[in-house]
Amino acid sequence: MRRFDTAPAPHMAPRRDVRTVMGLVLLALLPGALAHGWFFGPGIALQIVLATAFALAFEALALRLRGKPLRPFLSDLSAPLTAVLFALCLPPLAPWWIAAIGMAAAILLAKHLYGGLGHNLFNPAMVGLAVAILCFPREFTQWLPPRGLEGAVPPGLGDSLRAVFTGELPPPWHWDGLAQATPLDTVRNLARQGATLSEIRGQSLFGDFGGRGWEWIANFYAIGGLFLLWKRVIPWQVPAATLGTTVLLSLPFWALDPDLHPFPLQHVFSGGLMLAAFFIATDPVSGCTTPRGRLLFGAGVAVLTLAIRRWGGYPDGVAFAVLLMNCAAPWLDLHTRPRILGEGRR
């Protein structure tokens, strides 16, 4: 009898390959990245270029050490996407070696140590960010004031290059007058000093909901996220659960005492929550795969983010919330998988 070779399952080709999916996510990030550059200057573009270069270099090194072909993996855009997500969380004038260390942790440890793309337990970009935050907390306090805040104008490309590679700022810039806390840092520090939220939000640093400039960046991330939902690149459960749980949990506390607890939309439009809801927590590898698991995963990210912002040692906490939920994702999938037809019957 004649036999035919059959490839292993699955036998149906996916609608999109990895490169197409990663390209769509990068395209969806473009509006938020452009808004980031407008409000905080070209330093963020420099961080993206640096992180991408280091990510591709470490990816090539890991592939060479593992005996894997370079071209198919370097061209799938997974490493550049990790780099962009990481860079968008950095202060625009962070020193160049932050990108190098962060990408080494993301690509070598979080990705290839687990077997490469599709096998990683943790989100690589958030691993790189967590390592950078924990090891270099001082560098994450040097944020720029957004464009338009009391006449603030971000440094140009030449000044940004000098600051990133030498740590020096040419006149008239100087670190003491340029670097400042983020809106989340400001709320946290002034609240500990006894100031009410109405007094804190009276400062020019704040806009309608979040920080001035920051809330517009979050809006553009939301637009990119809606594009991904429309293209069916990401599932709706994770962003809906993340943002919905944030609002539902913070609303009663705000209604009880608005001078002590932030308005729910202030949580949504501050920090990296919007970016995480659409672009990070939706990672199909390190997140959940079942519909109920995705809802629980997104809700867990929201709960942990609010807890860290309220009681933790870091003003935002989104990266740590995502990584903690990455640990729980396999357990959530195990206990929320759909019942197989006939399961439980005797």
Secondary structure, 3 states (H helix, E strand, C coil): CCCCCCCCCCCCCCCCCHHHHHHHHHHHHHHHHHHHHHHHCCHHHHHHHHHHHHHHHHHHHHHHHHCCCHHHHHCCCHHHHHHHHHHCCCCCCCCHHHHHHHHHHHHHHHHHHHCCCCCCCCCHHHHHHHHHHHHCCHHHHCECCCCCHHHCCCCCHHHHHHHHHHCCCCCCCCHHHHCECCHHHHHHHHHHCCCCHHHHHCCCCECCCCECCHHHHHHHHHHHHHHHHHCCCCCCHHHHHHHHHHHHHHHHHHHHCCCCCCCHHHHHCCCCHHHHHHHHCCCCCCCCCCHHHHHHHHHHHHHHHHHHHHHCCCCCCHHHHHHHHHHHHHHHHHHHCCCCCCCCCC
